[in-house]
Amino acid sequence: MSIRLYESIKNDYDNVKPIRGRSTDVRPFASRSRDNELLVRVIRDDKVLYGARLYKTDVFLVAPDGVVEIGDGGWNSNLTVGFLNTVMNRYMYGSMHVWREFSRTWLRCQGANDSATYVVSGGVVVQLHYNPLTNEYRALEQQMVKQRQVNKPALRELRASVKPFVTFAKTFLKMGDGFISKELCTKFTYDSKTFGSHINGAFCLLPDYLKIRVDEFDVDRYIKFMQSGDTDAYLAVIVSFASYYYSADRDRRMSVKEFEYKIDRVIKKYNPNAWHRVDVPVTHAIRNTN
């Protein structure tokens, strides 16, 4: 199929008349009114490749030896995916298709017994070789990507270091049925009239001696306070958690469940030290690869 594929796309290129009046050779892939979708002839290392171009990006190329190159050129969009699928439906007869998932473009090559998946976004170009014994296109090497994963040892160590704070906060909230008095809020936050309106619904800011820039979500400072063992620092964090969208001149209430959600955001979601990037093989669409 590889040689036939090259001859097929070469014949299509040769049989399409260039659009007249252009300074360069412009041969439309399908409709002559869509001059952004083209058949192209590319010379590289004394080899002549034929393929399809979307705007200025060669998304599908076939070499004389039958090697197929597929990539989105960094344009991870539905338009690119739609055009690639149109090209592959014409030349690959349904054995390949692409789709977008988890902010990436993925390619699946069907086989007689199994299928292979590759990522073709972010400027990545996948070279596929034809195997006549299995009638399949596959890359010669297993593709690897960087995946963002939880750093479990670091996360366990961090949770252990803030456990006294978590115990204190849960006990404090349970004893008061979640209520945090106006006096306590006034002590540990600026009044909104003094500071001004909150930025993008940010938490209230704390006084200079216990200041947490929560509008910038200063995770390192939060963790420092939670590890300090100081009661005032503990209370400052609790009040800050409960001050979302509110000024300092009123009582507040925060449930233990809401506290657990917010502490999880600080410790895990927004803490860069709780995550690391590892190489994983691409066998399917993978989350957290950006």
Helices and strands as residue ranges (DSSP letters): H 2-15, E 27-28, E 37-44, E 47-54, E 57-62, E 68-70, H 78-91, E 96-101, E 104-110, E 115-119, E 126-131, E 136-138, E 144-150, H 152-161, H 163-175, E 179-180, H 182-188, H 192-195, G 208-210, G 214-216, H 219-226, H 231-242, E 252-253, H 256-264, I 265-269, G 272-274, E 275-281
